Amino acid sequence: MHPVKIVDLFAGPGGLDVAAEKLGVATVGVEWDASACLTRRAAGLATVEGDVRLYGPSDFSKANVLAGGPPCQTFTVAGGGAGRRALDEVLHFVKRMVAREKQEDIKRDLSRLEDERTGLVLEPLRWALAAIDDENKDPYQAIILEQVPAVLPVWEAYAAALEEEGYSADFGILRTEEYGVPQTRRRAVLIARWGDEDVALPSPTHQPYRKGVIRGVGDQKLESWMTMADVLDRHSDFFVISNYGTGGDPKARGRRASWEPSATVTGKIFRNRVVSPQDVELERFSFSEAGCLQTFPANYPWSGRDVGQQIGNAVPPRLAMHVLCAAFGWGTPSDDQLQSLKTWELREASETAIPHNASQANV
Ligand SMILES: C[S@@+](CC[C@H](N)C(=O)[O-])C[C@H]1O[C@@H](n2cnc3c(N)ncnc32)[C@H](O)[C@@H]1O
């Protein structure tokens, strides 16, 4: 297929957009966080700063690809009753939307939910259906969605809905280290392509990481997983000790060595201690280093507040490149394309001068 432009909902600092632009596909992101928008503008990424719910496909008439990583806090509460209830509600709303129940009724019922953020995960579906129903617009040619593993049942419901509408879809959990990201992170991904062509998630290129298993042991058709040392310019061994998630027991804290992939990069990455093998305190990660563990270019212009959260929220550009290529039917990205993620060509911010007003945001 021929992707002209991607409209990226909940675009964050631009993990997916960096990958797309490096593949030569134009993007425009919708994002409401002022700091993430500062980073995006510093990087020269086209941005509409605002609430995704206030826009729709007709505001972005040039885009023929839809992407999104909607927030999902309300139903990721592991095992909690509230989380489960929210998930059941979301699945029910998917059915109502596909049945083309009146938008006002759906909006009204969404606003009555215990947590209004629950409805955000339905926004990409609203956009996809609106494009299908719009006589002046073609359906999105490809759809790409990404979130934490707990969202998989929602992607499953999306896939069924999109298939009914005329898409071919695939979804599943991808492990980032299996795509050459120097980090273990699991993500629920859905890709869909308009028409009845078979679409499939990207095949792994690297071996899965297993604690205690020597690097390089495993399926020899795949490359060895990447380590922190492979991508960071530190010249001696180190350990990263994570500072949370263990109920305060210091002995139980997560520990990864520089010759392993990083643990999942979260919004709290800068709280992690970095120590030498002799337990001497070393400098904690810089913005650039944390970005590199997520496969952002080393010179990515992180800006604004809470850069840790921006980095932790993002989809790793290298994974995004694999996912985009699979969604477009382009196979595996070339080495040159993957290597191009190492640096970012800073561009004029003027390129991003897109009006914030919905009625004028025809981009
Ligand atoms: C999981 S992050 C997505 C990261 C992005 N996919 C990337 O790769 O960089 C979700 C983002 O949605 C944004 N967000 C949440 N609610 C929003 C809304 N109603 N409108 C626009 N953006 C929103 C958050 O500020 C956050 O940056």
The ligand as an SDF file (V2000), in Angstrom:
LIG
                    3D

 27 29  0  0  0  0  0  0  0  0999 V2000
    0.8680    5.9540   25.9930 C   0  0  0  0  0  0  0  0  0  0  0  0
    1.1720    7.5950   25.5170 S   0  0  0  0  0  0  0  0  0  0  0  0
    1.4160    7.4400   23.7800 C   0  0  0  0  0  0  0  0  0  0  0  0
    2.8450    7.5550   23.3450 C   0  0  0  0  0  0  0  0  0  0  0  0
    3.0820    7.5890   21.8560 C   0  0  0  0  0  0  0  0  0  0  0  0
    2.3860    6.5140   21.1780 N   0  0  0  0  0  0  0  0  0  0  0  0
    4.5710    7.5370   21.5460 C   0  0  0  0  0  0  0  0  0  0  0  0
    5.0160    6.5910   20.9590 O   0  0  0  0  0  0  0  0  0  0  0  0
    5.3120    8.4470   21.8920 O   0  0  0  0  0  0  0  0  0  0  0  0
   -0.4210    8.3280   25.6420 C   0  0  0  0  0  0  0  0  0  0  0  0
   -0.4410    9.8200   25.3970 C   0  0  0  0  0  0  0  0  0  0  0  0
   -1.7860   10.2470   25.2860 O   0  0  0  0  0  0  0  0  0  0  0  0
   -1.8580   11.5900   25.7590 C   0  0  0  0  0  0  0  0  0  0  0  0
   -3.2860   11.8810   26.0120 N   0  0  0  0  0  0  0  0  0  0  0  0
   -4.0690   11.3890   27.0110 C   0  0  0  0  0  0  0  0  0  0  0  0
   -5.3470   11.7980   26.8380 N   0  0  0  0  0  0  0  0  0  0  0  0
   -5.3750   12.5730   25.7230 C   0  0  0  0  0  0  0  0  0  0  0  0
   -6.4130   13.2670   25.0180 C   0  0  0  0  0  0  0  0  0  0  0  0
   -7.6840   13.2250   25.4400 N   0  0  0  0  0  0  0  0  0  0  0  0
   -6.0790   13.9500   23.9020 N   0  0  0  0  0  0  0  0  0  0  0  0
   -4.8000   14.0040   23.4730 C   0  0  0  0  0  0  0  0  0  0  0  0
   -3.7730   13.3380   24.0740 N   0  0  0  0  0  0  0  0  0  0  0  0
   -4.0560   12.6420   25.1920 C   0  0  0  0  0  0  0  0  0  0  0  0
   -0.9490   11.5800   26.9710 C   0  0  0  0  0  0  0  0  0  0  0  0
   -0.5260   12.8950   27.2920 O   0  0  0  0  0  0  0  0  0  0  0  0
    0.1930   10.6690   26.4910 C   0  0  0  0  0  0  0  0  0  0  0  0
    1.2320   11.4220   25.9360 O   0  0  0  0  0  0  0  0  0  0  0  0
  1  2  1  0
  2  3  1  0
  2 10  1  0
  3  4  1  0
  4  5  1  0
  5  6  1  0
  5  7  1  0
  7  8  2  0
  7  9  1  0
 10 11  1  0
 11 12  1  0
 11 26  1  0
 12 13  1  0
 13 14  1  0
 13 24  1  0
 14 15  1  0
 14 23  1  0
 15 16  2  0
 16 17  1  0
 17 18  1  0
 17 23  2  0
 18 19  1  0
 18 20  2  0
 20 21  1  0
 21 22  2  0
 22 23  1  0
 24 25  1  0
 24 26  1  0
 26 27  1  0
M  CHG  2   2   1   9  -1
M  END
$$$$
